């Protein structure tokens, strides 16, 4: 399955949902996990719902940098409301959300190569680019969680 290793690592941090480290971020581990899953699920859903014939490839310098370096700078962008959780995050809710996210991701492999995700800054990302973006974005949040653990 796509992102299996990352899902497994995210899941391993569930018992530490409430952990914080203000030197790293204002949010807790639970928010980081929830946000990463929300982005994965949203991108996978938009890929599924897109019409491959409407895909428009366009060069984006920020996309080129992120996709090439596999690095997202911290604190430079704010997560859109659609991928932020306003509710309390519990072990039960995050485990359920993880399973739903895995189910959504399992549909990606069967999609056309030109199914796409319209990123607000990077523009349309085809299936291959979207998969790469999900991996980079998830790794960004895993790095934050790992750094929170060190402190």
Steps between C-alpha positions, in 0.01 A plus 500: 500500500610857428647681802495183713822589685379854569159378619675258734722773644207741543310223679794438734465855635128470584566425871676839521221715351517762775879544491617852420833674454468879469855527367387308190134594443192640675298185423510157660585159350129426452454809284803407287368145442146619432615769256727261310211253466258775394734608221554141384128435497410830331757456224396138441132600487565786258705269280210256495242769427700675226444467126830392337410683177496830692857465634719800411872468560667832579848582628512631856833604649389430863377155390829434319699589814287290740477201266873508422633558852223299671504777760222725629627790711343525845273784595482652151144399413181466700292187460168572323190470721390192302795303639484628858303330774306718742381204707675314779729225372478173690676167453170351384422780252851503352511119462164510320618789280821309418300199378271721288807669352657165411175401325502825299868454404436144382295644212788709358684222318201429274466862385606636163848657487334837429260497789614806688503700820467882469757634748437863603864604442649231275210471255366172363703196604443176307481167680877445505571852626220482757634172638846657527353809667309290756822320588697826536226672701455202732875475554503873586254437784676182611823703533316750717366217720848342523647834605222540759598160642863607545413802712 
